[in-house]
Amino acid sequence: MGLEDRDSVRILRDAFDPALGSEQLVGDFYTRWFAADLSARDLFPPDMATQRRAFAHAMCWLCDELIAQRAEEPVAFLAQLGRDHRKYGVTPAHYAAVKDALLATVRTALADRWNARLAEAVSDVFTLAVEVMSGAADAESTPPFCDGTVVEHLRPTRDVAVVRLKMDHPLGYHPGQYLPVQVPQWPRRWRYLSPAMPADPQGHVEFHVRSVPGGMVSHAIVGEARPGDRWRLANPHGGMHVDRDGGDVLMVAGSTGLAPLRALIMDLARYAVNPRVHLFFGAKYPCELYDLRTLWELASMNPWLSVTPVSELNFDPPWAGDFPDNTPPRGLHVRQTGLLSEVVTRYGSWGDRQILLCGRAEMVRATKAALIAKGAPAERIQHDPLAD
């Protein structure tokens, strides 16, 4: 029965479920793989905890989709994963070693339940994953990554950096997408960042990065990145967009969540006629509303754009004086005080709008829940995948 054997696929799924104690199995898999292929260890950062969790969750999702007899999304996901893994330097030999290590690890872990039927299903799942990923990688003709040089590093506020690069070759991405980024301070640790401007034919790109607690890469970018650093950027992900024929738009940005929304607004500014766009841009302190000057310039030239600054608190901290003045220029809406989710929904449900949310996961979840509670249709709300 293979992939159609739902009971066997469910056994495999549960073996990878972190909630059911899959840490040992996942750890054993990587140990077995690295022992069989010494070159594979160099593909990953020293700390494997995040990678192990991501792998376990991906295997659970794949099995869930197969149990539900859905093939289209898993194949598309695996193909994208294969194309994306080219940036790590994964080769066909790596894929073969992965499959062998997975089969051996699962067979050992499930020895008390192992039979011909389970063996067939497990083998078919791993074969599907490996063949789709390796096939998609082989079929892709575009380079797996592009390098570029930091030309400017700005600190508009204590925890935010604006980084501008000149790439060796122009990047292709849609406004609203995000890119895997590797910085020299943390080799082999890829992080997703959203460009704050549309793709530029000359290869210029701008990122807004906020230093987050426990974020080693974000701390390095904000505090240590310098002009002359060489960054590596890989192929884009994400599908956040504005349908110019889909009606008016609500955008809600928390801190550097502004970046992809600003790129979308700048892209819309190429057209004479657009739907109305209302952007709420929020931060904890007024001084952390770091890009109001650019937003003011965009709004002053594009009558379809309205911008409302929002801060959780109505005062600035003592360190604010060490950074540029981020007071809103005259012409923007008066700054509101409160949580973004509360301020946005004071204006109504926005149920007739295309709704785009971007920022920290807690803000996105809270704002989405508040909008839905007010009557906004969930299917009208867009945001990038949220971290657990």
MILUMTI-266716 format. One line per 2 residues: for each residue x, y, z of N, C-alpha, C. Coordinates in pm, whole numbers, plus 50000, padded with zeros to 5 digits. Layout:
REM residues N
X,Y,Z,X,Y,Z,X,Y,Z | ...
This chain:
REM residues 388
50082,49879,50000,50000,50000,50000,50085,50126,50000 | 50200,50124,50069,50292,50236,50065,50232,50364,50120
50233,50469,50037,50184,50600,50080,50035,50600,50111 | 49961,50502,50061,49817,50495,50089,49788,50425,50221
49888,50372,50284,49870,50302,50412,49871,50407,50524 | 49755,50462,50553,49746,50572,50648,49790,50530,50787
49758,50410,50828,49797,50365,50962,49949,50363,50978 | 50018,50314,50877,50164,50308,50885,50225,50448,50880
50170,50533,50794,50221,50670,50787,50197,50743,50920 | 50086,50712,50986,50056,50773,51116,50158,50727,51221
50199,50602,51215,50304,50554,51307,50433,50632,51284 | 50468,50653,51158,50588,50730,51125,50574,50874,51174
50458,50930,51153,50434,51069,51196,50453,51084,51347 | 50396,50992,51422,50406,51000,51568,50550,50981,51616
50628,50906,51540,50768,50886,51579,50846,51016,51572 | 50804,51110,51484,50873,51238,51469,50808,51351,51548
50699,51324,51617,50625,51429,51686,50701,51473,51812 | 50745,51600,51819,50816,51646,51939,50732,51631,52065
50599,51645,52051,50513,51634,52168,50510,51491,52223 | 50552,51394,52141,50553,51254,52184,50695,51205,52212
50789,51299,52221,50924,51261,52260,51013,51215,52147 | 51017,51291,52039,51097,51250,51922,51242,51296,51928
51281,51365,52036,51417,51422,52041,51524,51315,52021 | 51507,51200,52083,51607,51094,52072,51619,51043,51929
51505,51019,51866,51506,50968,51729,51572,51069,51635 | 51534,51196,51645,51590,51296,51556,51740,51312,51580
51780,51311,51707,51922,51319,51737,51999,51200,51682 | 51941,51081,51696,52006,50961,51643,52020,50967,51491
51918,51023,51424,51926,51035,51279,52045,51121,51237 | 52059,51238,51298,52170,51325,51260,52305,51262,51295
52312,51197,51409,52437,51129,51446,52474,51023,51344 | 52376,50944,51302,52401,50837,51205,52440,50895,51069
52369,51003,51028,52398,51065,50899,52538,51124,50898 | 52575,51198,51003,52706,51262,51005,52819,51159,51016
52792,51048,51081,52893,50943,51090,52917,50878,50954 | 52810,50866,50876,52822,50803,50743,52875,50899,50638
52854,51029,50658,52895,51129,50560,52954,51247,50636 | 53085,51246,50654,53150,51349,50736,53133,51488,50677
53115,51498,50545,53100,51630,50482,52967,51695,50518 | 52868,51615,50560,52736,51671,50589,52738,51762,50711
52823,51731,50809,52824,51813,50931,52858,51958,50902 | 52941,51982,50801,52982,52118,50768,52870,52201,50706
52758,52137,50673,52645,52210,50615,52566,52285,50721 | 52588,52253,50849,52503,52303,50955,52583,52384,51057
52515,52473,51132,52583,52547,51238,52617,52455,51355 | 52705,52502,51445,52742,52417,51560,52623,52377,51646
52532,52469,51671,52415,52440,51753,52304,52384,51664 | 52267,52260,51685,52170,52193,51598,52027,52194,51653
52003,52257,51768,51872,52247,51832,51761,52298,51741 | 51782,52415,51682,51678,52472,51596,51655,52384,51474
51763,52335,51413,51752,52249,51296,51675,52121,51328 | 51702,52061,51443,51633,51938,51481,51485,51961,51498
51449,52071,51563,51305,52102,51582,51238,52124,51447 | 51302,52201,51362,51243,52231,51231,51225,52103,51149
51323,52014,51155,51313,51888,51081,51198,51802,51133 | 51185,51793,51265,51077,51713,51324,50941,51768,51285
50925,51900,51292,50796,51961,51255,50767,51940,51107 | 50870,51951,51022,50849,51930,50879,50805,51787,50849
50866,51690,50915,50828,51550,50894,50684,51526,50942 | 50646,51585,51054,50508,51569,51102,50409,51628,51002
50441,51748,50951,50350,51812,50855,50339,51727,50728 | 50451,51680,50678,50449,51598,50557,50361,51474,50578
50380,51406,50690,50300,51285,50716,50152,51319,50732 | 50122,51431,50797,49982,51472,50811,49916,51493,50674
49989,51556,50584,49936,51579,50450,49914,51446,50377 | 50007,51354,50391,49993,51225,50325,49879,51143,50386
49863,51152,50517,49751,51083,50583,49619,51136,50531 | 49613,51268,50507,49490,51330,50453,49478,51310,50302
49574,51237,50244,49574,51208,50099,49579,51335,50015 | 49658,51431,50064,49682,51553,49988,49823,51546,49933
49836,51557,49803,49968,51542,49741,50025,51673,49688 | 49938,51764,49645,49986,51884,49575,50074,51970,49665
50027,52002,49785,50105,52088,49874,50236,52022,49920 | 50234,51892,49959,50362,51832,49998,50466,51832,49887
50423,51803,49764,50519,51801,49653,50574,51941,49628 | 50486,52042,49631,50533,52180,49612,50628,52221,49724
50595,52182,49847,50680,52215,49962,50817,52149,49949 | 50818,52020,49916,50945,51948,49903,51029,52003,49788
50963,52040,49679,51037,52096,49565,51102,52228,49604 | 51027,52314,49675,51085,52441,49720,51199,52417,49818
51182,52317,49904,51286,52283,50001,51413,52238,49928 | 51394,52158,49824,51510,52112,49748,51582,52227,49679
51505,52317,49618,51568,52433,49554,51640,52519,49657 | 51577,52535,49773,51633,52620,49877,51760,52560,49937
51766,52428,49948,51881,52363,50010,52007,52371,49923 | 51993,52417,49800,52113,52434,49718,52210,52533,49781
52155,52630,49856,52242,52731,49915,52335,52673,50021 | 52298,52557,50077,52385,52492,50176,52497,52410,50110
52486,52388,49980,52583,52303,49912,52545,52156,49914 | 52414,52126,49927,52368,51987,49930,52384,51925,49791
52436,51802,49787,52462,51731,49662,52376,51604,49655 | 52365,51540,49537,52291,51413,49528,52344,51308,49625
52474,51306,49651,52530,51210,49746,52477,51233,49887 | 52457,51360,49923,52400,51391,50054,52259,51334,50067
52179,51348,49960,52041,51298,49965,52038,51146,49984 | 52126,51076,49915,52130,50930,49929,52167,50891,50071
52263,50962,50130,52302,50932,50268,52191,50965,50367 | 52117,51073,50341,52003,51109,50427,51899,50998,50429
51865,50949,50311,51764,50843,50304,51809,50719,50379 | 51932,50678,50358,51982,50558,50427,51982,50577,50579
52023,50696,50625,52027,50722,50769,51887,50726,50828 | 51792,50784,50756,51654,50789,50804,51595,50649,50818
51613,50568,50714,51558,50433,50718,51617,50352,50834 | 51747,50360,50850,51811,50284,50957,51768,50332,51094
51755,50463,51110,51717,50519,51240,51574,50482,51277 | 51483,50497,51182,51342,50467,51210,51323,50316,51232
51391,50236,51154,51379,50091,51172,51425,50049,51313 | 51529,50112,51362,51576,50082,51497,51477,50133,51602
51428,50254,51584,51337,50314,51682,51204,50240,51689 | 51158,50186,51576,51028,50118,51570,51045,49967,51557
51152,49915,51612,51183,49772,51595,51070,49682,51645 | 51003,49722,51753,50899,49636,51809,50772,49637,51725
50761,49729,51628,50642,49738,51543,50677,49716,51395 | 50803,49690,51369,50849,49685,51231,50798,49560,51160
50741,49577,51043,50697,49467,50959,50705,49513,50814 | 50671,49425,50723,50684,49456,50580,50596,49573,50540
50477,49579,50596,50384,49687,50561,50437,49823,50606 | 50486,49832,50730,50541,49958,50780,50668,49993,50704
50750,49894,50675,50874,49919,50601,50845,49979,50464 | 50742,49928,50397,50708,49982,50264,50662,50126,50273
50576,50157,50371,50526,50293,50385,50639,50390,50420 | 50723,50352,50515,50834,50439,50556,50928,50464,50439
50962,50358,50367,51051,50373,50252,50990,50464,50146 | 50861,50450,50122,50795,50532,50020,50792,50680,50060
50770,50708,50189,50769,50847,50235,50906,50909,50216 | 51010,50841,50259,51144,50895,50247,51188,50905,50101
51147,50808,50019,51181,50813,49877,51114,50933,49811 | 50988,50956,49844,50917,51073,49790,50991,51201,49826
51025,51216,49953,51091,51339,49998,51224,51360,49927 | 51305,51256,49924,51439,51268,49867,51434,51291,49716
51349,51217,49646,51345,51229,49501,51287,51362,49455 | 51182,51411,49524,51126,51541,49485,51226,51652,49513
51290,51648,49631,51387,51753,49665,51506,51752,49570 | 51565,51635,49547,51683,51629,49460,51647,51659,49315
51529,51615,49272,51486,51644,49135,51464,51792,49112 | 51400,51858,49208,51377,52002,49194,51509,52079,49195
51602,52035,49280,51733,52101,49284,51807,52086,49151 | 51803,51966,49095,51872,51941,48968,51810,52021,48854
51678,52041,48860,51609,52110,48751,51625,52261,48756 | 51667,52314,48871,51677,52459,48887,51804,52512,48821
51788,52612,48736,51903,52666,48663,51956,52796,48721 | 51879,52861,48808,51925,52987,48866,52031,52961,48973
52121,53056,48999,52221,53038,49105,52153,53020,49240 | 52211,52941,49330,52147,52918,49460,52157,53036,49554
52251,53128,49528,52265,53245,49613,52340,53354,49539 | 52342,53472,49598,52414,53585,49541,52483,53658,49656
52606,53701,49635,52680,53774,49737,52670,53924,49711 | 52685,54000,49819,52680,54144,49807,52760,54209,49919
52785,54339,49902,52868,54415,49996,52783,54517,50070 | 52798,54522,50201,52732,54626,50281,52795,54760,50246
52712,54856,50205,52762,54990,50172,52721,55093,50275 | 52621,55060,50358,52577,55155,50460,52511,55081,50575
52542,55123,50696,52484,55064,50817,52443,55179,50908 | 52312,55196,50926,52257,55307,51003,52190,55256,51129
52194,55336,51235,52127,55302,51360,52023,55411,51391 | 51903,55402,51333,51801,55505,51359,51747,55502,51501
51761,55388,51569,51721,55377,51708,51806,55266,51772 | 51794,55248,51902,51886,55161,51972,51886,55018,51920
51769,54963,51893,51757,54821,51860,51733,54794,51713 | 51744,54894,51629,51715,54878,51486,51833,54926,51402
51865,54848,51300,51965,54888,51201,51902,54887,51063 | 51938,54985,50983,51905,54987,50841,52034,54954,50766
52031,54843,50691,52151,54795,50622,52124,54800,50472 | 52214,54868,50402,52202,54878,50256,52320,54807,50192
52289,54727,50089,52390,54647,50020,52388,54675,49872 | 52502,54648,49809,52512,54645,49664,52550,54502,49628
52457,54432,49562,52478,54293,49527,52568,54280,49404 | 52638,54167,49396,52722,54143,49279,52639,54131,49153
52516,54084,49168,52423,54073,49056,52285,54116,49105 | 52202,54172,49020,52067,54212,49063,51988,54091,49115
51908,54113,49220,51825,54008,49277,51687,54012,49214 | 51626,53895,49201,51489,53887,49155,51397,53844,49268
51307,53932,49309,51207,53899,49411,51088,53992,49394 | 50975,53952,49446,50856,54035,49443,50848,54117,49571
50800,54242,49565,50780,54318,49688,50690,54238,49784 | 50727,54235,49910,50653,54158,50009,50715,54024,50040
50809,53978,49958,50874,53850,49985,50989,53868,50085 | 51043,53755,50132,51157,53758,50223,51267,53668,50169
51390,53696,50211,51507,53628,50157,51588,53561,50267 | 51641,53441,50243,51739,53384,50336,51869,53464,50328
51922,53501,50444,52041,53585,50450,52143,53520,50543 | 52270,53522,50500,52381,53475,50583,52483,53588,50597
52523,53617,50721,52617,53726,50746,52750,53667,50793 | 52861,53739,50773,52993,53682,50805,53014,53657,50954
52941,53731,51039,52957,53711,51183,52905,53574,51227 | 52810,53516,51153,52752,53386,51188,52740,53300,51063
52851,53246,51014,52843,53159,50895,52757,53036,50920 | 52687,52994,50816,52600,52876,50815,52472,52895,50897
52448,53016,50948,52320,53044,51016,52239,53136,50925 | 52145,53078,50854,52062,53155,50762,51942,53211,50837
51912,53338,50812,51795,53403,50871,51714,53469,50759 | 51583,53476,50779,51496,53537,50679,51479,53686,50708
51507,53768,50607,51488,53913,50617,51409,53961,50496 | 51325,54061,50517,51242,54115,50409,51304,54242,50353
51328,54251,50223,51375,54376,50165,51274,54488,50188 | 51326,54608,50211,51240,54724,50237,51218,54807,50112
51259,54755,49997,51240,54824,49870,51219,54721,49761 | 51153,54757,49653,51137,54662,49542,51271,54624,49483
51271,54514,49408,51395,54468,49343,51451,54579,49254 | 51581,54598,49264,51648,54708,49196,51736,54654,49083
51722,54705,48961,51801,54652,48849,51951,54674,48866 | 51990,54765,48954,52133,54788,48978,52188,54701,49091
52100,54624,49156,52146,54534,49260,52147,54591,49401 | 52086,54707,49421,52079,54763,49556,51964,54696,49632
51985,54675,49761,51881,54616,49846,51897,54674,49986 | 51785,54690,50056,51786,54748,50190,51709,54657,50285
51767,54634,50403,51701,54556,50507,51687,54639,50633 | 51578,54616,50706,51558,54674,50839,51562,54559,50938
51651,54565,51034,51673,54454,51126,51659,54503,51269 | 51580,54430,51346,51562,54463,51488,51633,54359,51573
51709,54404,51669,51777,54313,51761,51675,54258,51859 | 51662,54124,51861,51562,54061,51947,51632,53980,52056
51569,53967,52172,51631,53890,52281,51664,53748,52237 | 51787,53707,52260,51829,53572,52222,51863,53557,52076
51846,53663,51997,51874,53654,51853,52020,53685,51823 | 52102,53582,51813,52245,53603,51792,52274,53673,51660
52202,53633,51554,52226,53693,51424,52178,53838,51421 | 52059,53863,51475,52008,54001,51475,52096,54092,51558
52147,54044,51672,52239,54124,51754,52365,54158,51675 | 52416,54060,51602,52538,54083,51524,52514,54185,51413
52400,54176,51347,52370,54270,51238,52357,54412,51293 | 52280,54427,51401,52255,54560,51455,52382,54618,51516
52457,54538,51589,52570,54591,51663,52705,54581,51597 | 52722,54489,51501,52855,54460,51450,52872,54477,51299
52761,54475,51222,52775,54485,51076,52839,54619,51039 | 52924,54616,50938,52996,54735,50895,53004,54740,50743
53016,54860,50685,53041,54869,50540,53163,54787,50502 | 53150,54717,50393,53256,54628,50347,53229,54483,50378
53139,54453,50475,53102,54314,50504,53041,54251,50380 | 53068,54123,50363,53012,54049,50250,52898,53960,50301
52779,53983,50250,52660,53905,50286,52626,53811,50171 | 52558,53703,50206,52511,53607,50106,52358,53598,50115
52289,53616,50003,52143,53613,49997,52100,53502,49903 | 51997,53427,49943,51947,53316,49862,51810,53352,49803
51748,53255,49741,51627,53279,49664,51506,53312,49752 | 51412,53391,49701,51304,53446,49784,51196,53344,49819
51123,53379,49926,51009,53301,49971,50894,53399,50000 | 50774,53342,50017,50661,53423,50060,50575,53471,49946
50450,53499,49980,50357,53542,49877,50271,53660,49917 | 50314,53737,50018,50235,53853,50060,50232,53955,49946
50114,54004,49914,50100,54091,49798,49976,54178,49812 | 49968,54278,49725,49850,54363,49712,49791,54341,49574
49664,54309,49569,49591,54297,49442,49535,54435,49408 | 49588,54497,49306,49546,54634,49271,49401,54638,49228
49343,54524,49195,49201,54519,49158,49116,54457,49270 | 49177,54437,49387,49109,54367,49496,49049,54455,49603
49042,54586,49579,48983,54676,49677,49087,54742,49765 | 49038,54826,49856,49127,54903,49942,49203,54812,50039
49308,54871,50099,49407,54790,50171,49430,54846,50312 | 49438,54755,50409,49484,54788,50544,49619,54719,50564
49719,54794,50607,49849,54738,50642,49879,54769,50788 | 49929,54670,50860,49965,54689,51000,50107,54639,51018
50199,54729,51056,50340,54696,51069,50386,54723,51211 | 50449,54623,51272,50512,54641,51401,50662,54648,51385
50723,54759,51424,50867,54778,51417,50919,54746,51276 | 51020,54658,51265,51080,54631,51134,50990,54546,51045
50872,54507,51095,50772,54449,51007,50729,54548,50901 | 50771,54673,50916,50744,54774,50815,50809,54740,50682
50925,54673,50684,51006,54658,50563,50929,54603,50443 | 50866,54485,50451,50799,54433,50331,50679,54517,50290
50612,54580,50387,50498,54664,50354,50544,54792,50285 | 50656,54846,50329,50712,54963,50262,50750,54929,50118
50807,54809,50098,50842,54768,49962,50717,54760,49874 | 50608,54709,49929,50483,54702,49853,50430,54841,49821
50438,54932,49918,50391,55069,49895,50476,55137,49788 | 50607,55119,49796,50695,55179,49696,50668,55123,49557
50633,54995,49551,50599,54935,49422,50467,54993,49369 | 50369,55010,49457,50241,55070,49414,50261,55212,49363
50359,55282,49420,50381,55422,49383,50423,55437,49237 | 50453,55328,49171,50486,55336,49027,50364,55362,48942
50244,55342,49000,50120,55354,48924,50046,55482,48961 | 49975,55537,48865,49901,55661,48889,49774,55635,48969
49713,55520,48951,49587,55489,49018,49606,55363,49101 | 49568,55369,49228,49582,55256,49319,49463,55250,49413
49440,55135,49475,49342,55131,49584,49393,55216,49701 | 49302,55260,49786,49345,55332,49905,49419,55238,49999
49527,55287,50058,49608,55209,50151,49619,55287,50282 | 49582,55224,50391,49600,55285,50523,49699,55199,50601
49811,55259,50637,49918,55190,50709,49921,55236,50854 | 49912,55140,50947,49940,55165,51088,50081,55113,51115
50167,55203,51163,50307,55167,51191,50332,55185,51340 | 50364,55074,51408,50372,55079,51553,50507,55038,51610
50533,55085,51733,50652,55048,51810,50621,55071,51957 | 50714,55034,52043,50690,55051,52187,50696,55198,52226
50805,55267,52187,50825,55408,52219,50809,55493,52093 | 50770,55620,52108,50763,55707,51990,50895,55715,51915
51008,55715,51985,51138,55729,51918,51172,55608,51831 | 51101,55495,51850,51131,55375,51772,51053,55369,51641
50975,55472,51613,50906,55481,51483,51007,55538,51384 | 51097,55453,51340,51224,55494,51283,51219,55543,51139
51114,55513,51064,51114,55544,50920,51000,55637,50882 | 50958,55723,50974,50844,55811,50946,50875,55913,50837
51001,55955,50826,51035,56052,50722,51009,55994,50584 | 51049,55869,50561,51023,55806,50431,50874,55790,50407
50801,55747,50512,50657,55729,50497,50588,55862,50468 | 50637,55969,50533,50580,56101,50506,50603,56141,50361
50723,56115,50310,50752,56149,50171,50664,56069,50076 | 50645,55941,50105,50558,55859,50020,50414,55908,50024
50364,55939,50145,50225,55984,50159,50203,56120,50094 | 50305,56207,50101,50289,56341,50045,50278,56339,49894
50334,56235,49831,50331,56227,49685,50225,56131,49632 | 50160,56057,49722,50063,55956,49679,49935,55970,49763
49834,56039,49709,49714,56068,49788,49635,55945,49831 | 49662,55831,49772,49592,55708,49811,49649,55647,49939
49763,55700,49989,49829,55644,50107,49805,55730,50230 | 49762,55666,50339,49750,55731,50471,49834,55653,50570
49900,55725,50660,49989,55662,50758,49953,55709,50898 | 49930,55614,50988,49903,55645,51128,50014,55585,51214
50098,55670,51278,50198,55617,51372,50131,55576,51502 | 50182,55469,51564,50125,55418,51689,50241,55380,51781
50235,55423,51907,50333,55378,52006,50258,55324,52127 | 50312,55217,52186,50249,55159,52304,50253,55256,52421
50364,55330,52432,50382,55426,52541,50389,55566,52484 | 50357,55665,52568,50349,55803,52521,50472,55885,52558
50581,55818,52595,50704,55887,52632,50822,55809,52578 | 50936,55876,52572,51058,55812,52522,51149,55774,52638
51231,55671,52623,51326,55631,52727,51446,55726,52729 | 51527,55719,52833,51643,55810,52843,51741,55798,52727
51755,55675,52670,51854,55658,52564,51811,55719,52431 | 51687,55768,52421,51637,55819,52292,51722,55934,52240
51778,56014,52330,51856,56129,52287,51985,56094,52215 | 52027,55968,52223,52150,55926,52156,52128,55888,52010
52004,55896,51964,51971,55853,51828,51893,55961,51755 | 51879,55951,51623,51810,56056,51548,51668,56080,51597
51621,56204,51579,51487,56242,51618,51387,56179,51521 | 51296,56096,51574,51196,56031,51489,51057,56091,51507
51049,56218,51543,50920,56285,51556,50849,56286,51421 | 50721,56251,51417,50650,56249,51289,50648,56387,51223
50681,56396,51095,50669,56524,51026,50524,56568,51020 | 50502,56698,51008,50365,56747,50992,50308,56694,50861
50185,56648,50866,50120,56594,50747,50077,56450,50764 | 50141,56377,50858,50094,56242,50890,49980,56252,50990
49904,56144,51004,49801,56141,51106,49865,56157,51244 | 49789,56209,51337,49839,56225,51474,49873,56087,51530
49987,56081,51599,50028,55954,51657,49928,55907,51762 | 49893,55778,51756,49802,55716,51851,49883,55640,51956
49824,55620,52073,49892,55548,52180,49812,55423,52216 | 49882,55311,52228,49818,55185,52265,49876,55070,52186
49827,54951,52212,49868,54834,52136,49813,54842,51995 | 49889,54796,51898,49844,54802,51759,49708,54735,51741
49691,54618,51801,49565,54544,51784,49446,54626,51832 | 49465,54702,51940,49356,54783,51995,49333,54909,51913
49440,54976,51874,49426,55100,51798,49362,55073,51662 | 49409,54969,51594,49357,54939,51460,49207,54911,51466
49164,54831,51563,49023,54792,51568,48933,54900,51626 | 48990,55008,51680,48906,55123,51719,48837,55184,51597
48899,55166,51481,48847,55226,51359,48741,55138,51292 | 48718,55017,51345,48619,54928,51286,48679,54793,51254
48606,54716,51175,48649,54578,51145,48742,54570,51026 | 48740,54671,50938,48818,54671,50815,48785,54549,50729
48664,54498,50744,48626,54376,50676,48619,54388,50525 | 48613,54511,50472,48605,54529,50327,48743,54550,50266
48849,54535,50345,48985,54563,50298,49065,54435,50273 | 49164,54446,50186,49274,54351,50187,49358,54385,50310
49390,54286,50391,49459,54313,50517,49594,54242,50518 | 49701,54319,50542,49836,54265,50548,49896,54299,50684
49945,54198,50754,50002,54215,50887,50148,54169,50884 | 50236,54245,50949,50376,54205,50952,50444,54260,51077
50516,54174,51146,50586,54213,51267,50609,54091,51355 | 50629,54113,51482,50651,54003,51574,50529,53913,51578
50553,53783,51601,50444,53686,51594,50331,53719,51692 | 50366,53767,51813,50262,53799,51912,50170,53910,51861
50230,54013,51798,50150,54123,51745,50060,54076,51633 | 50115,53996,51543,50036,53949,51430,49918,53864,51478
49944,53773,51571,49836,53689,51623,49729,53773,51692 | 49772,53868,51776,49676,53950,51850,49594,54037,51756
49659,54097,51656,49587,54184,51563,49493,54104,51475 | 49538,53989,51430,49451,53903,51348,49328,53860,51427
49349,53817,51552,49236,53775,51635,49140,53891,51659 | 49193,54011,51685,49108,54127,51711,49027,54165,51587
49089,54159,51471,49018,54192,51347,48908,54091,51318 | 48939,53962,51336,48838,53859,51312,48723,53875,51410
48755,53907,51536,48649,53927,51636,48560,54045,51599 | 48617,54143,51529,48540,54260,51484,48459,54231,51358
48487,54117,51293,48411,54080,51175,48489,54073,51046 | 48620,54094,51050,48699,54084,50927,48711,53937,50886
48688,53904,50759,48700,53764,50715,48846,53717,50724 | 48868,53601,50783,49003,53549,50800,49073,53532,50665
48997,53497,50561,49059,53473,50431,49110,53602,50366 | 49072,53719,50421,49120,53846,50366,49250,53891,50433
49298,53815,50532,49414,53856,50611,49538,53779,50564 | 49642,53853,50530,49768,53793,50486,49878,53820,50590
49964,53723,50611,50086,53743,50688,50181,53628,50655 | 50307,53649,50683,50407,53544,50662,50391,53435,50767
50448,53316,50743,50443,53210,50845,50499,53259,50978 | 50434,53219,51087,50475,53266,51220,50556,53160,51291
50660,53203,51360,50740,53111,51440,50661,53068,51562 | 50685,52944,51606,50618,52893,51726,50670,52965,51849
